[in-house]
Every structure is written in structure tokens, then in C-alpha cells.
Amino acid sequence: MALYLRPLRLEDALAALGSQGLTVLAGGTDFYPARVGRPLDEDVLDITALAELRGIRDRGDHWSLGAGVTWSALREAALPPCFDGLKAAARELGGLQVQNAGTVVGNLCNASPAADGLPNLLALDARVELAGARGRRSLAIEDFVTGNRETQRRPDELVTAISIPKPAPDTASHFAKLGTRKYLVISIVMLAIVLEPEDGRVGAARLALGACAPVARRLRALEAELRGRTLDGGLGEALAESHMDDVLAPIDDVRASAAYRRDAAATLLRRGLASLGQRLGAAT
Ligand SMILES: Cc1cc2nc3c(=O)[nH]c(=O)nc-3n(C[C@H](O)[C@H](O)[C@H](O)COP(=O)(O)OP(=O)(O)OC[C@H]3O[C@@H](n4cnc5c(N)ncnc54)[C@H](O)[C@@H]3O)c2cc1C
């Protein structure tokens, strides 16, 4: 019979993970659908009773989002506007039941190319905090997810939290998800933007596209192009096709053709930048 562990203390969870092969289970909203139609024959480490992993904490120079934080908890938390994009993903991901059980970290660890959380976490420059029986380490989010359903997590490690550095004051964010309908849909393209304003101009820009390649990616060339530009509704005009060259490797699938994904990504980028530029420009 398979083993089902639900420890109350993080150190017990890490010791168990270090001594035997266990599959980590958080909200189960990716875990169970992947096992429909076959018996649960693997040993499981259920982390839902670990109080240390709950909550979003202000740590001075960064925010710490525990591995137990569900999409609903994130949506309800009092957080600055740089989190608006991630909160928009929280509202659009699945339905309420999925948002109540599913965690942000589970979405990240599942590493689906269509994971709605990842573009936002990339644009927030997040880091992944890992702990194992051999110690703790921290990885930039870009280094953590390496491919479709592939991460740098070792089998004996747990992701304990996501760290998000505090950006400049008045930093704003935006998230757009394109699907064949508004809710309960797997994304065709997602876009996350974080803009840090500086004297009416773009001080720093971080943008990431999802569902257009095996892993969501930052648009570094566009970010460089945006730096120093005036914050207004014309910001979308900064986009050139070449800015997406390194980032897009879209596939043809049942949801959309590669050509449609490329076109939709450009449209979302232009609209998102125009809207955020106008909003931030009006506020200065
Ligand atoms: C009906 C439905 C609709 C959905 N809609 C969307 C959607 O619109 N957008 C979207 O992006 N996703 C969607 N999902 C997928 C899923 O809800 C999310 O990815 C969710 O955030 C997963 O979190 P979880 O806590 O349930 O993860 P789990 O299912 O518990 O775990 C997912 C994976 O991560 C690993 N894991 C979890 N936590 C940790 C940890 N702390 N350390 C190490 N490994 C860990 C698990 O071993 C497993 O491999 C949907 C799912 C369903 C069932």
C-alpha cells in the first residue's frame, strides 16, 4: 500500500523527503487530474498541514510568499500594485474551487508551459526558495524552470517560498490571458508586464510571455528598448517584431496555430504597454 504522510513540522517533512522517494502534494489540482483512471501507487508527502509555509510576509527588502499560499489567499491579501498582475492571474485561473485549493508554488513546480503564474513571477524578478535535508538554496525563477514540466528541484527538496524583491515605489503591473473563453480555459498566450516609473519615464521594465514556448520567457530586448521612454499611451509603439525573436517558439496545437499565437502576443504586448503607460503617465 502507498504511504501518505502529512507532517505538522517542516523539519519532519524535510527529513521524510531526504530518506525516501515521495511525491509532494499541495492543493492537488494538478496532481490528481494527472492521475485520473489509475490507482494512486506512489508515496505522498502532503504539505497542507505545514503552518510554516502559510502566509505572505513583508521581509523589508522583499516579500515572501509561502508554498502554502493559495490563489484565493493571494487574491485577498493587501499587497502593493506591483502584485496586480499576479492577482489578475489568481482571479482568472480555473474556478473558485481550484483557486481555493491550488497554490502559486504548485503552479510553478508543475512547470506547465501554460502556467498562468510564471510570466508574472518572471516579471516580478522572483526567486525560488528551496529546502532539503542537505540545506537551503535560492534560485532565480528563470533558472528554476528549465523546460516543459522540468525544474531544477532535486527529489529531496521542497520549495518553501517565493521571494519577490520590492521594486521602486509606484511600480505597476499588468497581466493579460488570452483563451478561447474568459474562465476555465488553458491559455493560448499570456503576458505579464511590470513597469517601474522614474520622473515620468520608464525606469525599469520587465515583461514575460507565456504559452508561446516550452517555458515562459522575459523579453530582454524590448525591456532595454523601453527604458527611458516617456510613460504615456504611445508606449506600445516601442514594440518591433524582432523583440520577440528570441522568446517565441510557439506551437500549432488544438488551441491555436503558431502564427495566431505570434500575432496575438504582439497585440497583447502593444495593448498592455499602451494601457500601463497611459495609467502611469497620468499618475505622474
Ligand atoms: C479545473 C482546473 C482548472 C485549472 N485552470 C488553470 C488555469 O487557468 N491556469 C493555470 O495556470 N493552471 C490551472 N490549473 C492547474 C492548477 O490548478 C494550478 O497549476 C495550481 O496552481 C496547482 O497548485 P496545487 O497546489 O494544486 O499543486 P499540486 O497539484 O499539489 O502540485 C503540482 C505539482 O507541483 C509539485 N509541488 C507542489 N508544491 C510543491 C512544493 N512546495 N515543493 C515542491 N514541489 C511541489 C507537486 O509534486 C506536483 O508535481 C487548473 C486545474 C484544474 C483542475
The ligand as an SDF file (V2000), in Angstrom:
LIG
                    3D

 53 58  0  0  0  0  0  0  0  0999 V2000
  -10.3380   22.6560  -13.3910 C   0  0  0  0  0  0  0  0  0  0  0  0
   -8.9080   23.1890  -13.3600 C   0  0  0  0  0  0  0  0  0  0  0  0
   -8.6350   24.4020  -13.9500 C   0  0  0  0  0  0  0  0  0  0  0  0
   -7.3340   24.9060  -13.9400 C   0  0  0  0  0  0  0  0  0  0  0  0
   -7.0960   26.1180  -14.5280 N   0  0  0  0  0  0  0  0  0  0  0  0
   -5.8360   26.5950  -14.5770 C   0  0  0  0  0  0  0  0  0  0  0  0
   -5.5670   27.8510  -15.2280 C   0  0  0  0  0  0  0  0  0  0  0  0
   -6.4630   28.5290  -15.7270 O   0  0  0  0  0  0  0  0  0  0  0  0
   -4.2850   28.2820  -15.2560 N   0  0  0  0  0  0  0  0  0  0  0  0
   -3.2640   27.5670  -14.7060 C   0  0  0  0  0  0  0  0  0  0  0  0
   -2.1150   28.0190  -14.7690 O   0  0  0  0  0  0  0  0  0  0  0  0
   -3.4940   26.4000  -14.0670 N   0  0  0  0  0  0  0  0  0  0  0  0
   -4.7440   25.8910  -13.9910 C   0  0  0  0  0  0  0  0  0  0  0  0
   -4.9860   24.7030  -13.3650 N   0  0  0  0  0  0  0  0  0  0  0  0
   -3.8560   23.9510  -12.7910 C   0  0  0  0  0  0  0  0  0  0  0  0
   -3.6560   24.0950  -11.2560 C   0  0  0  0  0  0  0  0  0  0  0  0
   -4.8510   24.4500  -10.6070 O   0  0  0  0  0  0  0  0  0  0  0  0
   -2.5770   25.1360  -10.8900 C   0  0  0  0  0  0  0  0  0  0  0  0
   -1.3880   24.8780  -11.5720 O   0  0  0  0  0  0  0  0  0  0  0  0
   -2.3260   25.1680   -9.3650 C   0  0  0  0  0  0  0  0  0  0  0  0
   -1.6810   26.3700   -9.0310 O   0  0  0  0  0  0  0  0  0  0  0  0
   -1.5200   23.9740   -8.8720 C   0  0  0  0  0  0  0  0  0  0  0  0
   -1.3050   24.1180   -7.4650 O   0  0  0  0  0  0  0  0  0  0  0  0
   -1.5500   22.9140   -6.4550 P   0  0  0  0  0  0  0  0  0  0  0  0
   -1.2500   23.4300   -5.0960 O   0  0  0  0  0  0  0  0  0  0  0  0
   -2.8940   22.3130   -6.6380 O   0  0  0  0  0  0  0  0  0  0  0  0
   -0.4290   21.8970   -6.9380 O   0  0  0  0  0  0  0  0  0  0  0  0
   -0.3790   20.2990   -6.7790 P   0  0  0  0  0  0  0  0  0  0  0  0
   -1.3170   19.6600   -7.7290 O   0  0  0  0  0  0  0  0  0  0  0  0
   -0.4990   19.9010   -5.3550 O   0  0  0  0  0  0  0  0  0  0  0  0
    1.1340   20.0500   -7.2510 O   0  0  0  0  0  0  0  0  0  0  0  0
    1.5410   20.3540   -8.5650 C   0  0  0  0  0  0  0  0  0  0  0  0
    2.9840   19.8860   -8.7640 C   0  0  0  0  0  0  0  0  0  0  0  0
    3.8760   20.6530   -8.0010 O   0  0  0  0  0  0  0  0  0  0  0  0
    4.5760   19.8690   -7.0360 C   0  0  0  0  0  0  0  0  0  0  0  0
    4.6280   20.6810   -5.8230 N   0  0  0  0  0  0  0  0  0  0  0  0
    3.5930   21.3840   -5.2660 C   0  0  0  0  0  0  0  0  0  0  0  0
    4.0340   22.1120   -4.2230 N   0  0  0  0  0  0  0  0  0  0  0  0
    5.3660   21.8660   -4.1030 C   0  0  0  0  0  0  0  0  0  0  0  0
    6.3710   22.3310   -3.2010 C   0  0  0  0  0  0  0  0  0  0  0  0
    6.1070   23.1970   -2.2210 N   0  0  0  0  0  0  0  0  0  0  0  0
    7.6470   21.8850   -3.3720 N   0  0  0  0  0  0  0  0  0  0  0  0
    7.9220   21.0190   -4.3810 C   0  0  0  0  0  0  0  0  0  0  0  0
    7.0100   20.5480   -5.2570 N   0  0  0  0  0  0  0  0  0  0  0  0
    5.7340   20.9620   -5.1240 C   0  0  0  0  0  0  0  0  0  0  0  0
    3.7890   18.5770   -6.9230 C   0  0  0  0  0  0  0  0  0  0  0  0
    4.5990   17.4810   -6.5960 O   0  0  0  0  0  0  0  0  0  0  0  0
    3.2060   18.4370   -8.3180 C   0  0  0  0  0  0  0  0  0  0  0  0
    4.1730   17.8820   -9.1820 O   0  0  0  0  0  0  0  0  0  0  0  0
   -6.2740   24.1680  -13.3230 C   0  0  0  0  0  0  0  0  0  0  0  0
   -6.5820   22.9340  -12.7130 C   0  0  0  0  0  0  0  0  0  0  0  0
   -7.8670   22.4420  -12.7230 C   0  0  0  0  0  0  0  0  0  0  0  0
   -8.1620   21.1180  -12.0540 C   0  0  0  0  0  0  0  0  0  0  0  0
  1  2  1  0
  2  3  1  0
  2 52  2  0
  3  4  2  0
  4  5  1  0
  4 50  1  0
  5  6  2  0
  6  7  1  0
  6 13  1  0
  7  8  2  0
  7  9  1  0
  9 10  1  0
 10 11  2  0
 10 12  1  0
 12 13  2  0
 13 14  1  0
 14 15  1  0
 14 50  1  0
 15 16  1  0
 16 17  1  0
 16 18  1  0
 18 19  1  0
 18 20  1  0
 20 21  1  0
 20 22  1  0
 22 23  1  0
 23 24  1  0
 24 25  2  0
 24 26  1  0
 24 27  1  0
 27 28  1  0
 28 29  2  0
 28 30  1  0
 28 31  1  0
 31 32  1  0
 32 33  1  0
 33 34  1  0
 33 48  1  0
 34 35  1  0
 35 36  1  0
 35 46  1  0
 36 37  1  0
 36 45  1  0
 37 38  2  0
 38 39  1  0
 39 40  1  0
 39 45  2  0
 40 41  1  0
 40 42  2  0
 42 43  1  0
 43 44  2  0
 44 45  1  0
 46 47  1  0
 46 48  1  0
 48 49  1  0
 50 51  2  0
 51 52  1  0
 52 53  1  0
M  END
$$$$
